[in-house]
Amino acid sequence: MHHTPILILTTGGTIDKVYFDALSSYQIAETVITEMLQTARVAAPFTITELMRKDSLELDDADRAAIHAAVTESASSRIIITHGTDTMTDTARVLAGVAGKTIVLVGALAPARFAVSDAPFNLGMAFAAAQLAPPGVYITMNGSVFAADAVVKDRAAGRFVAIEPQ
């Protein structure tokens, strides 16, 4: 088991969305990742750094460069990135060349603040994968750990599915 802290980088996405009745829309709010890990009684060390609060459809090349820089400049070799699901695979491709680090991207199809959400389970999967997987880039969604170059989001089915590696 690894005892160095896992770095969790938050970028926004559905996992951190909240519904504002007055605005009749979802907005990304302050992250709930710390609360989720405390509720789960996670004892392994971790640190959280908020990089941005964006829907993944709003992420651009500069945002992905900032994510890449945060990963490569970190002393941590085990990193979780919370991310919107729509462009999670795009960011994973940008991170593909990072050597010597286990990088796990995770998100949710329903906000973590909802009573019925996949967020806590997905985050738990990401936390386990970050501790156990060898260096590489992964996506954890829907109870599975995928190689980042071998997964797509199936919008019609509402889940991630494996494909042949690119």
C-alpha positions as CSV (number, residue, x, y, z in Angstrom):
1,M,0.0,0.0,0.0
2,H,1.2,3.5,-0.8
3,H,1.5,6.0,2.0
4,T,2.4,9.1,0.1
5,P,-0.7,11.3,-0.3
6,I,-2.8,10.9,-3.3
7,L,-3.3,14.3,-5.1
8,I,-6.8,15.0,-6.1
9,L,-7.2,17.7,-8.7
10,T,-10.7,19.1,-9.2
11,T,-11.7,20.6,-12.5
12,G,-15.5,20.8,-12.1
13,G,-18.0,18.8,-14.1
14,T,-21.3,17.2,-13.0
15,I,-19.8,15.7,-9.9
16,D,-19.6,19.2,-8.4
17,K,-22.8,20.7,-9.9
18,V,-25.6,22.1,-7.9
19,Y,-29.1,23.1,-9.0
20,F,-30.1,26.8,-8.4
21,D,-33.9,27.1,-8.6
22,A,-33.8,30.9,-9.0
23,L,-31.6,30.4,-12.1
24,S,-33.3,27.2,-13.4
25,S,-29.9,25.8,-14.3
26,Y,-27.1,23.7,-12.9
27,Q,-23.8,25.4,-11.9
28,I,-20.6,24.1,-10.7
29,A,-20.1,24.9,-7.0
30,E,-17.4,24.4,-4.4
31,T,-16.2,20.8,-4.6
32,V,-17.7,18.2,-2.3
33,I,-14.8,15.7,-2.7
34,T,-13.4,16.3,0.8
35,E,-16.9,15.8,2.4
36,M,-17.4,12.6,0.3
37,L,-14.0,11.1,1.4
38,Q,-14.7,12.1,5.1
39,T,-18.1,10.5,4.9
40,A,-16.5,7.3,3.5
41,R,-14.0,7.5,6.4
42,V,-11.0,7.3,4.0
43,A,-7.9,6.9,6.1
44,A,-5.3,7.0,3.3
45,P,-3.6,10.4,3.0
46,F,-4.8,12.7,0.3
47,T,-4.6,16.4,-0.7
48,I,-7.0,18.3,-2.8
49,T,-6.2,21.1,-5.2
50,E,-9.0,22.9,-7.1
51,L,-7.7,23.8,-10.6
52,M,-11.0,25.2,-12.0
53,R,-14.8,25.0,-11.9
54,K,-15.8,24.2,-15.4
55,D,-18.2,22.0,-17.3
56,S,-16.0,19.8,-19.4
57,L,-17.6,21.1,-22.6
58,E,-16.1,24.5,-21.7
59,L,-12.5,23.2,-21.3
60,D,-10.1,24.3,-23.9
61,D,-6.5,23.6,-24.8
62,A,-5.2,26.1,-22.2
63,D,-7.2,24.3,-19.5
64,R,-5.9,20.9,-20.5
65,A,-2.4,22.4,-20.5
66,A,-3.0,23.6,-17.0
67,I,-4.2,20.1,-15.9
68,H,-1.1,18.6,-17.6
69,A,1.2,21.0,-15.9
70,A,-0.4,20.3,-12.5
71,V,0.1,16.6,-13.0
72,T,3.7,16.8,-14.2
73,E,4.8,19.4,-11.7
74,S,3.3,17.4,-8.7
75,A,5.6,15.4,-6.6
76,S,2.8,12.9,-6.2
77,S,2.9,9.7,-8.3
78,R,-0.7,8.9,-7.7
79,I,-3.3,11.5,-9.0
80,I,-7.0,11.6,-9.2
81,I,-8.7,14.2,-11.5
82,T,-12.4,14.9,-11.1
83,H,-13.7,15.9,-14.5
84,G,-16.8,16.3,-16.5
85,T,-17.7,13.2,-18.5
86,D,-18.3,14.7,-21.9
87,T,-14.6,15.4,-22.6
88,M,-12.9,13.2,-20.0
89,T,-11.3,11.1,-22.8
90,D,-10.0,14.3,-24.5
91,T,-8.1,15.3,-21.3
92,A,-6.9,11.7,-20.8
93,R,-5.3,11.8,-24.3
94,V,-3.4,15.0,-23.3
95,L,-2.1,13.1,-20.2
96,A,-1.1,10.0,-22.1
97,G,2.6,10.8,-22.3
98,V,3.1,11.4,-18.6
99,A,5.5,8.7,-17.4
100,G,5.9,7.3,-13.9
101,K,2.5,8.4,-12.5
102,T,-0.8,6.7,-12.0
103,I,-3.5,9.1,-13.2
104,V,-7.2,8.4,-12.7
105,L,-9.9,10.5,-14.2
106,V,-13.3,10.3,-12.6
107,G,-16.7,12.0,-12.9
108,A,-20.4,11.4,-12.4
109,L,-23.5,11.3,-14.5
110,A,-25.5,12.8,-11.6
111,P,-24.3,15.5,-9.2
112,A,-22.7,14.2,-6.0
113,R,-25.2,16.4,-4.0
114,F,-28.1,14.4,-5.3
115,A,-29.4,11.6,-3.1
116,V,-29.2,9.2,-6.0
117,S,-25.8,9.7,-7.6
118,D,-23.0,7.5,-9.0
119,A,-20.5,10.0,-7.7
120,P,-19.5,8.4,-4.3
121,F,-19.1,4.9,-5.9
122,N,-17.1,6.3,-8.8
123,L,-14.9,8.3,-6.5
124,G,-14.3,5.2,-4.4
125,M,-13.3,3.3,-7.5
126,A,-10.9,6.1,-8.5
127,F,-9.3,6.1,-5.0
128,A,-8.8,2.3,-5.2
129,A,-7.4,2.5,-8.7
130,A,-5.0,5.3,-7.8
131,Q,-3.6,3.1,-5.0
132,L,-3.3,-0.2,-6.9
133,A,-3.0,0.5,-10.7
134,P,0.5,0.7,-12.3
135,P,1.6,3.9,-13.9
136,G,-0.7,5.0,-16.7
137,V,-3.9,6.9,-17.4
138,Y,-7.2,5.4,-16.4
139,I,-10.9,6.4,-16.3
140,T,-13.1,4.9,-13.5
141,M,-16.8,5.0,-14.2
142,N,-19.8,2.7,-13.8
143,G,-17.9,0.2,-11.6
144,S,-15.1,-0.3,-14.1
145,V,-11.5,0.8,-14.5
146,F,-10.7,1.5,-18.1
147,A,-7.4,2.2,-19.8
148,A,-8.0,5.8,-20.9
149,D,-7.3,5.0,-24.6
150,A,-9.8,2.1,-24.6
151,V,-13.1,3.8,-23.5
152,V,-15.8,6.1,-24.8
153,K,-18.9,7.6,-23.2
154,D,-22.0,6.1,-24.7
155,R,-24.5,8.9,-24.3
156,A,-27.5,6.9,-25.4
157,A,-26.8,4.2,-22.8
158,G,-25.7,6.7,-20.1
159,R,-22.5,4.9,-19.3
160,F,-18.8,4.4,-20.4
161,V,-18.0,1.4,-22.5
162,A,-14.7,-0.3,-23.5
163,I,-13.4,-0.1,-27.0
164,E,-10.3,-1.3,-28.8
165,P,-7.2,0.8,-27.8
166,Q,-6.4,3.6,-30.1
